Amino acid sequence: MVEPMALSRKDRFNMKTQLLEELGTFEWDSNRINVLLREFKLEPFTGQFDDPSLAEIVADVTDEMLTELYALVMGIDVDAVADIVESATDDGPWKPNYARVFLSHSAKHRKFVGEVADELALIGIHGFVAHDTMAFSKPWQSQIEQALRSMQAFVAIIHPEFNTSPWCQQEVGWARGRRVPFYAIRYGVDPAGFIGRDQWPSAAGQSPAEVAAVISSWTASLPELGAAVIEGLFESLRTAPSFIDAGTAAKRITSLGALTNEQWARLDSIFWSNNQIYGGALPSNALQPFYREHQRPWPPAKPMALNS
């Protein structure tokens, strides 16, 4: 029996949308779809105009059935469905609107990894670093577990102490079990266990900024994190506390290339929302040629509220 999971309307909408998108791929022909529907005692899908569509067939399934259907179609464990839903809806220990990357590391090197996280924050990625990210008023283990449940990607920074740390090994196991995008960076030692079979890059002698650049390039290559990374970049620009930080975020945004109309409108609005952007030379120096390259007015038009 599947343990019932409390779903919000947003949860149901997102899960049903993803379910229908997956069932629409070439891997799911009508025969396979109907085997699935019959297993759950749902009416068959004929594809005929007068008969119910797939959307109508799954519209009124119970939360319990939706959870099991979703897990089966998406190829994940039922227990992982709650993690995926939480990842999409709950900020938990994460900065709102930033891409969520768990940075697994040995405690001995947390200062270095904390500096890596600081660099990532400038470009819209929240690198979770245990002890640095956690709230003192909450149990520390539960916060780590919450971060592992709701992370969007996982990076192991492997110093020699990493392989002998039971905490690091549990974090690796959690990430592999959840099947989130996984990456490892070697610092003088190869990883132990299952992840040791893969070839991971060495960062020996690299600075926190250089390691952050490696992680940033990797996350940018992940289709499932693309929207989160772009959202994080906009958020880091909007909340930049200095013109230097604003310049860093602005420069990274220009590397995205073309933006959608909605993204351009948001960038226009963000430009005037923070005096470290419109009043700083570095962000303007990065954004002005980007705007002109795409034949956008420079400076961008002020929002109506600022003109009044």
C-alpha positions in Angstrom: 0.0 0.0 0.0 1.3 3.4 -1.0 1.5 5.8 2.0 -0.9 8.7 1.2 0.9 12.0 0.5 -0.7 15.3 1.1 -0.7 17.2 -2.2 -1.6 20.8 -2.8 -3.4 21.9 -6.0 -0.1 23.1 -7.3 1.5 19.7 -6.6 -1.3 17.9 -8.4 -1.2 20.2 -11.4 2.6 19.9 -11.7 2.6 16.1 -11.3 -0.3 15.6 -13.8 1.4 17.9 -16.3 4.7 16.1 -16.1 2.8 12.7 -16.2 1.0 13.7 -19.5 4.2 15.1 -21.0 6.0 11.8 -20.4 3.1 9.7 -21.7 3.2 11.7 -24.8 6.8 10.7 -25.7 7.6 8.0 -28.2 8.4 5.5 -25.4 4.7 5.3 -24.5 2.6 4.0 -27.4 -1.1 3.4 -27.0 -0.7 -0.3 -26.1 1.7 0.5 -23.3 -0.4 3.3 -22.0 -3.5 1.1 -21.9 -1.6 -1.6 -20.0 -0.8 1.0 -17.5 -4.3 2.3 -17.2 -5.8 -1.1 -16.8 -3.3 -1.9 -14.0 -4.9 1.1 -12.1 -8.4 0.1 -13.2 -8.9 3.3 -15.2 -10.8 3.5 -18.4 -8.9 2.8 -21.6 -7.5 5.5 -23.9 -8.7 5.1 -27.5 -7.5 8.4 -29.0 -11.0 8.8 -30.6 -12.5 12.2 -30.7 -15.7 11.3 -28.7 -13.8 9.3 -26.0 -12.0 10.7 -23.0 -8.5 12.2 -23.5 -5.6 11.1 -21.3 -6.0 14.4 -19.4 -9.6 13.6 -18.6 -8.8 10.0 -17.6 -6.2 11.1 -15.0 -8.1 14.2 -13.9 -9.9 12.8 -10.9 -7.5 10.1 -9.7 -6.8 10.1 -5.9 -3.6 11.5 -4.5 -2.5 8.0 -3.6 -3.0 6.8 -7.2 -1.4 9.9 -8.7 1.7 9.4 -6.5 2.0 5.7 -7.6 1.3 6.5 -11.3 3.8 9.3 -11.3 6.5 7.1 -9.7 5.9 4.3 -12.2 5.8 6.5 -15.3 8.8 8.6 -14.3 10.8 5.6 -13.3 11.5 6.5 -9.6 10.7 5.1 -6.2 7.4 6.1 -4.6 9.3 7.4 -1.6 11.2 9.8 -4.0 8.0 11.5 -5.2 7.7 13.5 -1.9 11.3 14.6 -2.3 10.7 15.8 -5.9 7.5 17.6 -4.9 9.3 19.3 -2.0 12.2 20.2 -4.2 9.8 22.1 -6.5 7.7 23.9 -3.8 9.6 24.4 -0.6 12.5 26.8 -0.1 13.6 25.2 3.2 17.2 26.2 3.9 17.7 27.6 0.4 17.7 31.2 -0.8 14.5 31.8 -2.8 14.8 31.7 -6.6 18.4 30.4 -6.5 19.5 27.1 -8.1 20.0 24.6 -5.3 23.3 22.8 -5.2 24.3 20.7 -2.2 28.1 20.9 -1.6 29.2 17.8 0.2 32.6 18.2 1.9 34.7 17.2 4.9 34.3 19.4 8.0 38.1 20.2 7.9 37.7 22.1 4.6 34.4 23.9 5.3 36.1 27.3 5.2 37.3 26.7 1.6 33.9 25.2 0.5 32.2 28.2 2.2 34.3 30.5 0.0 33.2 28.4 -3.1 29.6 28.9 -2.0 30.1 32.7 -1.7 31.4 32.8 -5.3 28.5 30.7 -6.5 26.0 33.1 -4.8 27.2 35.9 -7.1 26.0 34.0 -10.1 22.6 32.8 -8.8 23.6 29.4 -7.3 23.0 28.6 -3.7 25.7 26.2 -2.6 24.5 24.5 0.6 27.4 24.2 3.1 26.5 22.5 6.3 27.1 24.7 9.4 27.4 27.9 7.2 23.9 27.6 5.7 22.0 26.2 8.7 19.9 28.2 11.2 21.3 27.9 14.8 17.7 27.6 16.2 16.9 24.4 14.3 18.3 20.8 14.7 21.3 20.6 12.5 20.7 17.1 11.2 17.2 17.8 10.2 18.4 20.8 8.2 20.9 18.7 6.3 18.2 16.1 5.6 15.9 18.9 4.4 18.6 20.2 2.1 19.2 16.7 0.7 15.5 16.2 0.1 15.1 19.5 -1.7 18.4 20.0 -3.6 18.4 20.2 -7.4 22.0 19.0 -7.9 24.8 17.6 -5.8 28.5 18.3 -5.9 31.1 16.3 -3.9 34.3 18.2 -3.1 36.7 15.3 -2.4 39.6 16.1 -0.1 41.4 13.1 1.5 39.2 13.2 4.6 36.0 12.9 2.4 36.3 9.1 1.9 36.5 8.3 5.6 33.7 10.6 6.7 30.4 8.6 7.3 28.5 11.9 6.9 29.9 12.5 3.4 29.2 8.9 2.4 25.6 9.1 3.6 25.2 12.4 1.6 26.6 10.7 -1.5 24.2 7.8 -1.0 21.3 10.1 -0.6 22.1 12.0 -3.8 22.5 8.8 -5.8 19.3 7.4 -4.4 17.4 10.5 -5.4 19.0 10.5 -8.9 19.7 14.2 -8.9 22.5 15.5 -11.2 25.8 14.5 -9.6 29.3 15.9 -9.9 32.6 15.4 -8.1 35.8 17.4 -7.9 39.0 15.8 -6.7 41.4 17.4 -4.4 44.4 15.0 -4.2 42.4 11.8 -3.9 40.0 9.7 -5.9 36.6 9.1 -4.5 35.8 5.8 -2.9 32.8 3.6 -3.4 30.4 3.6 -6.3 31.4 7.1 -7.6 35.0 6.0 -7.8 34.4 4.3 -11.1 33.9 7.6 -13.0 36.6 10.0 -14.1 36.2 13.3 -12.2 38.2 16.5 -12.7 41.0 17.5 -10.4 41.0 20.9 -8.9 44.3 20.7 -7.0 45.7 24.1 -6.5 42.6 25.9 -7.7 41.1 28.9 -5.9 37.5 29.0 -4.6 36.6 31.2 -7.6 38.0 28.7 -10.0 36.2 25.8 -8.4 33.0 27.8 -8.5 33.5 28.4 -12.2 33.8 24.7 -12.8 30.6 24.0 -10.9 28.8 26.9 -12.7 29.8 25.5 -16.1 28.5 22.1 -15.1 25.2 23.3 -13.8 24.7 25.5 -16.9 24.9 22.3 -19.0 22.1 20.6 -17.2 18.7 21.0 -19.0 16.8 20.4 -15.8 18.6 23.2 -14.0 18.6 25.7 -16.9 15.5 27.7 -15.7 16.7 27.6 -12.1 20.1 28.9 -13.0 18.7 31.8 -15.1 16.2 32.6 -12.3 19.1 32.6 -9.8 21.2 34.9 -11.9 18.3 37.5 -12.1 17.8 37.2 -8.4 21.5 37.7 -7.6 21.5 40.8 -9.8 18.4 42.2 -8.2 19.7 41.7 -4.6 23.4 42.6 -5.3 24.7 44.5 -2.2 27.5 46.2 -4.2 28.3 47.4 -7.7 31.1 44.8 -7.8 28.6 41.9 -7.1 26.1 43.5 -9.5 28.8 43.6 -12.2 29.6 39.9 -11.7 26.0 38.9 -12.0 25.4 41.2 -15.0 28.5 39.8 -16.8 27.2 36.3 -16.4 23.7 37.2 -17.6 25.2 38.5 -20.8 26.9 35.1 -21.4 23.4 33.6 -21.7 23.0 35.0 -25.2 19.4 35.5 -26.3 16.7 36.2 -23.7 13.0 35.7 -24.1 10.8 38.8 -24.1 9.7 38.0 -20.6 13.3 37.8 -19.4 14.2 41.1 -21.2 11.2 42.8 -19.4 12.4 41.4 -16.1 16.0 42.6 -16.7 14.7 46.1 -17.5 12.8 46.2 -14.3 15.7 44.8 -12.2 18.0 47.4 -13.6 16.1 50.2 -12.0 15.3 48.3 -8.8 18.8 48.5 -7.3 21.1 51.6 -7.3 24.1 49.4 -7.3 23.1 48.4 -10.8 21.9 51.6 -12.4 24.4 53.7 -10.5 27.4 51.4 -10.9 29.9 51.4 -13.7 30.7 47.6 -13.8 27.1 46.4 -14.3 26.5 49.2 -16.9 29.7 48.3 -18.7 28.5 44.7 -19.0 24.9 45.3 -19.9 25.2 48.3 -22.3 26.9 46.3 -25.2 24.5 43.4 -24.5 21.5 45.6 -24.9 22.9 47.2 -28.1 23.8 43.8 -29.6 20.2 42.8 -29.3 18.9 46.1 -30.4 17.3 47.0 -27.1 17.0 50.6 -25.8 19.8 51.7 -23.5 19.3 52.5 -20.8 16.1 50.5 -20.4 12.9 52.4 -19.9 12.0 53.1 -16.3 8.9 51.3 -15.0 5.9 53.6 -14.9 5.9 53.7 -11.1 9.4 55.2 -11.1 8.4 57.9 -13.7 5.5 59.2 -11.6 
